[in-house]
Amino acid sequence: MGGSADGGFVTDAAVCIIGAGLSGLATAHALAARGIGFTCLEQAKGVGGIWRRPGAGERGPAYAALHLNSARQLTGYAARPMPETYPLYPRHDHVAAYLREFAESTGLLSRIELETEVLAVRQDPSGTWRVTSRDARGAVTEREFGAVVVASGHNTEAAMPDRLPPGADTFTGTVLHSMDYRDGSDFAGQRTVVVGMGASGVDIAADLSRYAASTLLSVRRGLHVVPKQLYGMSVDLIAEAPWFTAMSFPEQRSWVEQALLVARGRLGDYGLPEPDHALFSAAVTISDEILSRIRHGAVLPKPAIGSLDGDRVRFTDGTEAEADAIVYCTGFRMAFPFLPAGCPTDGRRRPVELYRRVVDPARPGLYFIGLIRPVGSITRLVEAQADWVARLVGGDADLPAPDVMHKEIRGHLDGIRARYGLAAGTSIQVDVGSYLRELREV
């Protein structure tokens, strides 16, 4: 059954889960625990989402050097923690194996239809959801469900810069987005330029620097670089510590700022631009490696690319370099092509408008799991979302009236606007502690 704003329920008890990554498996587990029937549709050949793709050789936002930035203790599911034999920050194949084992041991795997692409999701006037899918043989099927849970992630489409540098059409080397990057050994001996200082940018620059003849990191805007550990503690474990959560937000920010000065000093000392914004007023970049690779001369910071000419890259500070490859690590756009246009975002400027970051007030029975971006591990947040959705679907919880939900959404977006500036990407930012409390209260 699907909880609706007026307290009524959809007749059909079946739920369709789209995606069998970390979020989809958490949802399946929560529904199974309450005896709620579901079908999970996954377009890949196996479960695990982005974590299985490097090993499978599939295109996606993951790459061979990918490791968790969050500690294994907070990244495993509550019901089945990650093995203690895993390192503190497991590699992608560790995570993929863990998710596969979780699906098998909990009996979820047999309820997941692999190699099944969702083509369309539409709601009838009666409230029933119709899901059209295509399997590996090309057979198209339409099914009815009482509710739909979208757990397909938000790193969907590669986002290249809106404007490429002048002369981009003359560049004689290889140009690719991080979506198509696999391994630094593919660029052995080449002169490389990485554009972007987010998580993938610093990971890929560090990886390339072990193989390439040269690695330049082109940075337009300074970001706060936070190591995975401060004072010997994983930063996501610090974020959970009672002594830290007892602080006010300004006190937390001040504490982390002082710890960063001790741990790494000023970013300007590395040749990187100092951030033009306060800590935690934009996404941070978590990395243990990039500053070390810069200090060892393996990665050379540069400003934005001003223009391209043949194999030459000219930067905005007037310096030039020859390059064989440019890797754009410029992020991703959210895309849900199987949903009605603009639901829940256009993927660019329009913010995501969901009650408690999960529920579409205009479409009863449509839920989103994992469409959030925390500073820290996402797993417990996803499990809390999934448990709430299971309670809604099972009739053990109700949604407020649409006007109440819209008021909560406006309040959330007002806070995002004041702290980050409002866009599709920033609208899904959440703070771990406060968001968990919100979900426990609904």
C-alpha positions as CSV (number, residue, x, y, z in Angstrom):
1,M,0.0,0.0,0.0
2,G,1.2,3.5,-0.7
3,G,0.7,6.2,1.9
4,S,-1.0,9.3,0.6
5,A,-1.4,12.8,1.8
6,D,-5.0,12.4,2.8
7,G,-4.3,9.2,4.8
8,G,-5.8,6.8,2.1
9,F,-3.9,3.9,0.6
10,V,-3.4,2.5,-2.9
11,T,-5.0,-0.9,-3.2
12,D,-2.1,-2.8,-4.7
13,A,0.5,-3.8,-2.1
14,A,3.3,-4.3,-4.6
15,V,6.2,-1.9,-4.7
16,C,8.7,-1.4,-7.6
17,I,12.2,-0.5,-6.6
18,I,14.4,1.0,-9.4
19,G,18.1,0.3,-8.8
20,A,20.0,-2.4,-6.9
21,G,22.9,-0.4,-5.5
22,L,23.4,0.5,-1.9
23,S,20.1,2.5,-1.7
24,G,18.0,0.0,-3.6
25,L,19.2,-2.9,-1.5
26,A,18.5,-1.0,1.7
27,T,15.0,-0.4,0.5
28,A,14.5,-4.0,-0.4
29,H,15.7,-5.1,3.0
30,A,13.4,-2.7,4.8
31,L,10.4,-3.8,2.8
32,A,11.2,-7.5,3.2
33,A,11.5,-7.1,6.9
34,R,7.9,-5.9,7.1
35,G,6.7,-8.6,4.7
36,I,5.8,-6.1,2.0
37,G,6.0,-7.5,-1.6
38,F,8.3,-5.8,-4.1
39,T,10.1,-6.2,-7.4
40,C,13.5,-4.6,-7.9
41,L,14.6,-3.7,-11.4
42,E,18.3,-3.2,-12.1
43,Q,19.7,-2.4,-15.6
44,A,23.2,-3.8,-14.9
45,K,24.2,-7.4,-14.9
46,G,24.7,-7.5,-11.2
47,V,23.9,-5.7,-7.9
48,G,26.2,-3.1,-6.3
49,G,25.6,0.1,-8.4
50,I,28.7,2.2,-9.1
51,W,30.9,0.0,-6.9
52,R,30.7,-3.0,-9.3
53,R,31.3,-1.1,-12.5
54,P,35.2,-0.8,-12.4
55,G,35.5,-4.6,-12.0
56,A,32.8,-5.2,-14.7
57,G,34.5,-2.8,-17.1
58,E,31.3,-0.7,-17.4
59,R,31.0,3.0,-18.1
60,G,30.2,5.0,-15.0
61,P,31.3,7.4,-12.4
62,A,33.6,4.9,-10.7
63,Y,37.2,4.1,-11.6
64,A,39.9,1.5,-10.7
65,A,41.5,3.7,-8.0
66,L,38.1,4.4,-6.2
67,H,38.0,3.8,-2.4
68,L,35.5,4.8,0.2
69,N,35.9,8.2,1.8
70,S,33.9,7.0,4.7
71,A,34.9,4.5,7.3
72,R,33.7,0.9,6.9
73,Q,32.0,1.0,10.4
74,L,29.6,3.6,9.1
75,T,29.3,2.4,5.6
76,G,28.1,-1.1,6.1
77,Y,24.4,-1.9,6.8
78,A,23.3,-2.0,10.5
79,A,22.0,-5.5,10.1
80,R,25.3,-6.8,8.6
81,P,28.4,-4.7,9.1
82,M,31.3,-4.8,6.7
83,P,33.9,-7.5,7.6
84,E,36.6,-6.4,10.1
85,T,39.1,-7.9,7.7
86,Y,38.3,-5.0,5.3
87,P,40.6,-1.9,5.5
88,L,39.2,1.2,7.2
89,Y,38.5,2.7,3.7
90,P,37.7,-0.3,1.4
91,R,38.4,-0.4,-2.3
92,H,35.5,-0.5,-4.8
93,D,35.8,-4.2,-5.3
94,H,35.5,-4.8,-1.5
95,V,32.3,-2.7,-1.5
96,A,30.9,-4.5,-4.5
97,A,31.6,-8.0,-3.0
98,Y,30.0,-6.8,0.3
99,L,26.8,-5.6,-1.4
100,R,26.6,-8.8,-3.5
101,E,27.0,-10.9,-0.3
102,F,24.4,-8.8,1.5
103,A,21.9,-9.4,-1.3
104,E,22.6,-13.1,-1.4
105,S,22.6,-13.8,2.4
106,T,19.4,-11.8,3.0
107,G,17.5,-13.5,0.2
108,L,17.1,-10.4,-1.8
109,L,19.0,-11.4,-4.9
110,S,16.2,-13.8,-6.1
111,R,13.8,-10.8,-6.1
112,I,15.9,-8.6,-8.3
113,E,15.5,-8.6,-12.0
114,L,18.9,-7.9,-13.5
115,E,19.6,-6.4,-17.0
116,T,16.2,-4.8,-16.9
117,E,15.9,-1.2,-18.0
118,V,13.1,1.0,-16.8
119,L,11.6,2.9,-19.7
120,A,8.7,4.8,-18.2
121,V,7.0,5.3,-14.9
122,R,3.5,6.9,-15.0
123,Q,0.6,7.2,-12.5
124,D,-3.0,6.5,-13.4
125,P,-5.8,8.8,-12.2
126,S,-6.7,6.0,-9.8
127,G,-3.2,6.3,-8.2
128,T,-1.8,3.1,-9.6
129,W,1.7,3.2,-11.0
130,R,2.5,1.7,-14.3
131,V,6.1,0.8,-14.9
132,T,7.3,-0.1,-18.4
133,S,10.6,-2.0,-18.6
134,R,12.7,-3.9,-21.1
135,D,14.7,-7.0,-20.3
136,A,18.0,-8.4,-21.7
137,R,16.1,-10.2,-24.5
138,G,14.5,-6.9,-25.6
139,A,11.0,-7.9,-24.3
140,V,9.0,-4.9,-23.1
141,T,6.7,-5.4,-20.1
142,E,4.2,-3.0,-18.4
143,R,3.3,-3.8,-14.8
144,E,1.2,-2.2,-12.1
145,F,2.4,-1.2,-8.7
146,G,1.0,0.5,-5.7
147,A,4.2,2.5,-5.1
148,V,7.5,3.2,-6.8
149,V,10.8,3.8,-5.1
150,V,13.5,5.4,-7.2
151,A,16.9,4.4,-5.9
152,S,19.0,4.8,-9.1
153,G,21.4,7.5,-7.8
154,H,22.2,11.0,-9.0
155,N,25.6,10.6,-10.7
156,T,23.7,9.9,-14.0
157,E,24.9,12.1,-16.8
158,A,28.3,13.5,-17.4
159,A,28.3,17.3,-17.0
160,M,30.9,19.0,-19.3
161,P,31.5,22.8,-18.9
162,D,28.8,24.9,-20.6
163,R,31.5,26.6,-22.5
164,L,34.7,24.8,-23.6
165,P,37.8,27.0,-23.9
166,P,38.5,28.8,-27.2
167,G,40.3,26.6,-29.6
168,A,38.9,23.4,-28.1
169,D,38.1,22.2,-31.6
170,T,41.8,22.4,-32.5
171,F,43.0,20.3,-29.6
172,T,44.9,17.3,-31.0
173,G,44.8,15.1,-27.8
174,T,42.2,13.1,-26.1
175,V,39.3,14.8,-24.3
176,L,37.2,12.8,-21.9
177,H,34.9,13.2,-18.9
178,S,35.6,11.3,-15.6
179,M,32.6,9.1,-16.5
180,D,34.9,7.5,-19.1
181,Y,38.0,7.3,-17.0
182,R,39.1,3.9,-15.9
183,D,42.8,3.6,-14.9
184,G,45.9,5.8,-14.8
185,S,47.9,3.1,-16.7
186,D,45.8,3.9,-19.8
187,F,47.7,7.2,-19.9
188,A,51.2,5.9,-19.2
189,G,53.9,8.4,-20.5
190,Q,51.3,11.0,-21.5
191,R,51.1,14.6,-20.6
192,T,47.8,15.0,-18.8
193,V,45.6,17.8,-17.5
194,V,42.8,17.2,-15.0
195,V,40.1,19.9,-14.8
196,G,38.2,20.1,-11.5
197,M,39.0,19.8,-7.8
198,G,36.1,17.8,-6.6
199,A,36.3,14.2,-5.3
200,S,36.8,12.6,-8.7
201,G,39.2,15.3,-9.8
202,V,41.7,14.9,-7.0
203,D,41.4,11.1,-7.1
204,I,42.1,10.9,-10.8
205,A,44.9,13.5,-10.6
206,A,46.6,11.4,-7.9
207,D,46.1,8.2,-9.9
208,L,47.4,9.7,-13.2
209,S,50.5,11.1,-11.5
210,R,51.7,7.5,-10.9
211,Y,51.8,6.7,-14.6
212,A,51.7,9.9,-16.7
213,A,54.7,11.9,-17.8
214,S,53.2,15.0,-16.2
215,T,49.9,15.7,-14.4
216,L,48.5,19.3,-14.2
217,L,45.5,20.0,-12.0
218,S,43.5,22.9,-13.4
219,V,41.5,24.6,-10.6
220,R,39.1,27.5,-11.3
221,R,37.8,27.9,-7.8
222,G,39.3,26.9,-4.5
223,L,37.6,24.2,-2.4
224,H,38.3,23.1,1.2
225,V,40.4,19.9,1.2
226,V,39.7,17.8,4.2
227,P,41.8,14.7,4.9
228,K,40.1,11.5,5.7
229,Q,41.4,11.6,9.3
230,L,42.0,14.4,11.8
231,Y,43.9,13.7,15.0
232,G,44.0,10.0,14.1
233,M,40.1,9.7,13.8
234,S,38.1,9.3,10.6
235,V,36.3,12.5,10.0
236,D,32.9,10.8,9.6
237,L,33.4,9.2,13.0
238,I,34.3,12.6,14.4
239,A,31.0,13.9,13.0
240,E,29.2,11.2,15.0
241,A,31.1,11.7,18.3
242,P,28.9,13.1,21.1
243,W,31.4,15.7,22.0
244,F,31.3,17.0,18.4
245,T,27.5,16.9,18.0
246,A,27.1,18.7,21.3
247,M,28.7,21.8,19.7
248,S,26.8,24.5,17.8
249,F,27.4,24.7,14.1
250,P,29.7,27.7,14.4
251,E,31.7,25.9,17.1
252,Q,32.0,22.8,14.9
253,R,33.2,24.9,11.9
254,S,35.8,26.6,14.1
255,W,37.1,23.3,15.5
256,V,37.5,21.8,12.1
257,E,39.1,24.9,10.7
258,Q,41.7,24.8,13.5
259,A,42.3,21.1,13.0
260,L,42.8,21.7,9.2
261,L,45.5,24.3,9.9
262,V,47.3,21.8,12.1
263,A,46.9,18.9,9.6
264,R,47.7,20.6,6.3
265,G,48.3,24.3,6.7
266,R,47.0,26.8,4.1
267,L,46.0,25.6,0.7
268,G,47.8,28.6,-0.9
269,D,51.1,27.0,0.3
270,Y,50.4,24.2,-2.1
271,G,49.8,26.5,-5.1
272,L,46.1,26.0,-4.9
273,P,43.6,28.9,-4.7
274,E,42.3,29.6,-1.2
275,P,38.5,28.9,-1.0
276,D,36.4,32.1,-1.4
277,H,33.8,30.7,1.0
278,A,33.6,29.5,4.6
279,L,34.1,25.8,5.4
280,F,30.8,23.8,5.1
281,S,29.1,26.5,3.0
282,A,29.9,24.4,-0.1
283,A,30.8,20.8,-0.7
284,V,34.2,19.9,0.6
285,T,36.8,17.7,-1.1
286,I,37.9,14.7,1.0
287,S,41.4,13.4,0.1
288,D,44.5,12.1,1.9
289,E,46.5,12.0,-1.3
290,I,46.3,15.1,-3.4
291,L,48.2,17.5,-1.2
292,S,51.0,14.9,-0.8
293,R,51.2,14.4,-4.5
294,I,51.5,18.1,-5.0
295,R,54.2,18.4,-2.4
296,H,56.1,15.6,-4.0
297,G,55.9,17.4,-7.4
298,A,53.9,14.6,-9.0
299,V,50.9,17.0,-9.5
300,L,51.3,20.6,-10.5
301,P,48.3,23.0,-9.7
302,K,47.3,25.4,-12.4
303,P,44.4,27.9,-12.8
304,A,41.6,27.6,-15.3
305,I,42.3,26.8,-18.9
306,G,42.2,30.0,-21.0
307,S,42.5,28.5,-24.5
308,L,43.7,25.5,-26.5
309,D,45.8,25.4,-29.6
310,G,46.8,22.0,-31.1
311,D,48.5,20.2,-28.3
312,R,49.1,23.4,-26.2
313,V,47.1,24.4,-23.2
314,R,47.2,28.0,-22.2
315,F,46.1,28.8,-18.6
316,T,44.6,32.1,-17.4
317,D,47.8,33.0,-15.6
318,G,49.6,33.1,-19.0
319,T,51.5,29.9,-18.6
320,E,51.4,27.1,-21.2
321,A,51.9,23.4,-21.3
322,E,51.8,20.6,-23.9
323,A,49.1,18.0,-23.3
324,D,48.1,14.6,-24.7
325,A,44.9,14.3,-22.7
326,I,42.4,16.4,-20.8
327,V,40.2,14.8,-18.2
328,Y,37.2,16.9,-17.3
329,C,36.1,16.1,-13.7
330,T,33.3,18.6,-13.8
331,G,30.6,16.6,-12.1
332,F,27.3,15.0,-13.1
333,R,23.7,16.0,-13.8
334,M,20.8,14.2,-12.2
335,A,18.6,12.5,-14.8
336,F,15.5,10.4,-14.4
337,P,14.4,9.9,-18.1
338,F,11.8,7.3,-17.1
339,L,9.9,9.8,-14.9
340,P,7.6,12.7,-16.1
341,A,9.6,15.7,-17.3
342,G,11.1,17.8,-14.5
343,C,10.4,15.2,-11.8
344,P,12.0,15.7,-9.4
345,T,14.4,18.1,-11.1
346,D,15.5,19.2,-14.5
347,G,19.0,18.1,-13.5
348,R,20.6,21.6,-14.0
349,R,19.2,24.7,-12.2
350,R,15.9,23.6,-10.8
351,P,16.2,22.3,-7.2
352,V,14.9,19.0,-6.0
353,E,11.6,19.5,-4.2
354,L,10.9,16.5,-2.0
355,Y,9.4,16.4,1.4
356,R,12.1,15.3,3.9
357,R,14.2,14.7,0.7
358,V,12.1,11.6,-0.1
359,V,8.4,12.3,-1.0
360,D,7.0,14.1,-4.0
361,P,3.9,15.8,-2.6
362,A,2.2,15.9,-6.0
363,R,2.6,12.2,-6.7
364,P,1.4,10.0,-3.9
365,G,3.3,6.7,-3.8
366,L,6.5,8.0,-5.5
367,Y,9.5,7.9,-3.2
368,F,13.2,8.7,-3.7
369,I,15.9,6.9,-1.7
370,G,19.5,8.1,-1.6
371,L,18.9,11.4,-3.5
372,I,20.9,13.2,-0.9
373,R,24.5,14.4,-0.5
374,P,25.8,14.3,3.1
375,V,29.3,15.1,4.4
376,G,30.0,11.6,5.6
377,S,28.6,8.2,5.1
378,I,25.2,7.9,3.4
379,T,24.3,4.4,4.5
380,R,22.5,5.1,7.8
381,L,20.7,7.9,6.2
382,V,19.5,5.7,3.4
383,E,18.5,3.0,5.9
384,A,16.5,5.5,7.8
385,Q,14.8,6.7,4.6
386,A,14.0,3.2,3.6
387,D,12.6,2.3,7.0
388,W,10.3,5.4,6.8
389,V,9.1,4.5,3.3
390,A,8.4,0.9,4.5
391,R,6.3,2.3,7.3
392,L,4.4,4.6,4.9
393,V,3.8,1.8,2.4
394,G,2.8,-0.6,5.2
395,G,0.4,1.8,6.7
396,D,2.3,2.4,10.0
397,A,3.0,6.0,9.2
398,D,1.1,8.8,7.4
399,L,2.1,11.8,5.4
400,P,0.8,15.3,6.4
401,A,-1.3,17.3,4.0
402,P,0.3,18.6,0.8
403,D,0.5,22.2,2.1
404,V,2.4,21.1,5.2
405,M,4.9,19.1,3.0
406,H,5.4,22.1,0.7
407,K,6.0,24.4,3.7
408,E,8.7,22.0,4.9
409,I,10.3,21.9,1.4
410,R,10.4,25.7,1.2
411,G,12.0,25.9,4.7
412,H,14.7,23.4,3.6
413,L,15.4,25.2,0.3
414,D,15.5,28.6,2.1
415,G,18.2,27.1,4.4
416,I,20.1,25.7,1.4
417,R,19.9,29.1,-0.4
418,A,21.4,30.9,2.6
419,R,24.2,28.4,3.2
420,Y,25.2,27.2,-0.3
421,G,23.2,29.0,-3.0
422,L,20.4,27.2,-4.6
423,A,20.7,24.8,-7.5
424,A,19.8,21.2,-8.3
425,G,23.1,19.9,-6.8
426,T,23.0,21.9,-3.6
427,S,19.4,21.2,-2.9
428,I,20.2,17.6,-1.9
429,Q,22.9,18.6,0.7
430,V,22.1,17.3,4.2
431,D,23.8,17.3,7.5
432,V,24.1,13.8,8.9
433,G,23.0,14.4,12.5
434,S,20.2,16.8,12.0
435,Y,18.8,14.8,9.0
436,L,18.8,11.6,11.0
437,R,16.8,13.3,13.7
438,E,14.3,14.6,11.1
439,L,13.7,11.1,9.8
440,R,13.3,9.6,13.3
441,E,10.6,12.2,14.0
442,V,8.4,11.5,11.0
